[in-house]
Amino acid sequence: MKRLYFMGGHKRAAAALLFGEQEDFQEEDYQKYQELEVVLHQDGRFSVWGNLTEDADLLRDTKPDKQGVIAKLLPLADEVLEEEE
């Protein structure tokens, strides 16, 4: 499993890639998070979390990457951690 972390300007770009196609997308909705975290499983599924100081919000439940968004996100990641599943 990989954890991708996006902060600052990369957080805005990641939010646009992940959620920009949604009709009600507003970049400002993601500013309250210190970072966005994408949890990528070995089978290609991923989830998205908005990390706060003491808590986290699940922004996208674990689903397959049918649109190939992970390949676009990888170069933007500020930090990548690998863990065993």
C-alpha positions as CSV (number, residue, x, y, z in Angstrom):
1,M,0.0,0.0,0.0
2,K,1.2,3.5,-0.8
3,R,0.2,6.7,1.0
4,L,0.5,9.9,-1.1
5,Y,0.4,13.2,0.7
6,F,-0.3,16.6,-1.0
7,M,0.2,19.9,0.7
8,G,0.2,23.6,-0.3
9,G,-0.2,24.2,-4.1
10,H,0.0,20.4,-4.7
11,K,-3.1,20.0,-2.5
12,R,-5.1,22.3,-4.7
13,A,-3.9,20.6,-7.9
14,A,-4.6,17.1,-6.4
15,A,-8.1,18.2,-5.4
16,A,-8.8,19.5,-8.9
17,L,-7.7,16.2,-10.4
18,L,-9.6,14.1,-7.9
19,F,-12.8,16.1,-7.7
20,G,-12.8,18.7,-10.5
21,E,-15.3,16.8,-12.6
22,Q,-18.0,17.0,-9.9
23,E,-20.7,19.5,-10.6
24,D,-20.4,21.2,-7.2
25,F,-16.6,21.3,-7.0
26,Q,-15.1,24.3,-5.3
27,E,-11.4,24.5,-4.6
28,E,-12.1,26.4,-1.4
29,D,-13.8,23.3,0.1
30,Y,-10.3,21.6,0.4
31,Q,-8.4,24.6,2.0
32,K,-9.4,23.6,5.5
33,Y,-7.3,20.4,5.3
34,Q,-3.7,20.5,6.2
35,E,-3.1,17.8,3.5
36,L,-4.9,15.5,1.2
37,E,-3.9,11.8,1.6
38,V,-4.5,9.2,-1.1
39,V,-4.3,5.6,0.1
40,L,-3.4,3.4,-2.9
41,H,-3.8,-0.4,-2.6
42,Q,-1.8,-2.9,-4.6
43,D,-4.9,-3.9,-6.6
44,G,-5.3,-0.4,-7.9
45,R,-8.1,0.8,-5.6
46,F,-7.7,4.0,-3.7
47,S,-9.4,6.3,-1.2
48,V,-8.9,10.0,-0.4
49,W,-8.7,11.6,3.0
50,G,-8.7,15.2,4.1
51,N,-6.3,15.4,7.1
52,L,-7.0,17.9,9.9
53,T,-5.0,18.5,13.0
54,E,-6.8,16.0,15.2
55,D,-9.0,14.1,12.7
56,A,-9.5,13.2,9.1
57,D,-12.5,13.3,6.7
58,L,-13.1,10.5,4.2
59,L,-13.5,12.3,0.9
60,R,-13.6,9.3,-1.4
61,D,-14.4,5.8,-0.4
62,T,-12.1,3.0,-1.7
63,K,-12.8,2.4,-5.3
64,P,-10.9,1.3,-8.5
65,D,-8.9,3.9,-10.4
66,K,-10.9,3.6,-13.7
67,Q,-9.8,7.0,-15.0
68,G,-6.1,6.6,-14.4
69,V,-5.9,9.6,-12.0
70,I,-3.1,8.0,-9.9
71,A,-0.6,8.3,-12.7
72,K,-1.4,12.0,-12.9
73,L,-1.2,12.5,-9.1
74,L,2.1,10.7,-8.5
75,P,4.4,13.5,-9.8
76,L,2.5,16.0,-7.5
77,A,2.9,14.1,-4.3
78,D,4.9,15.9,-1.6
79,E,5.5,12.7,0.2
80,V,5.1,9.0,-0.6
81,L,5.1,6.3,2.1
82,E,5.0,2.5,1.3
83,E,3.5,0.1,3.8
84,E,2.6,-3.6,3.7
85,E,-1.0,-4.5,3.5
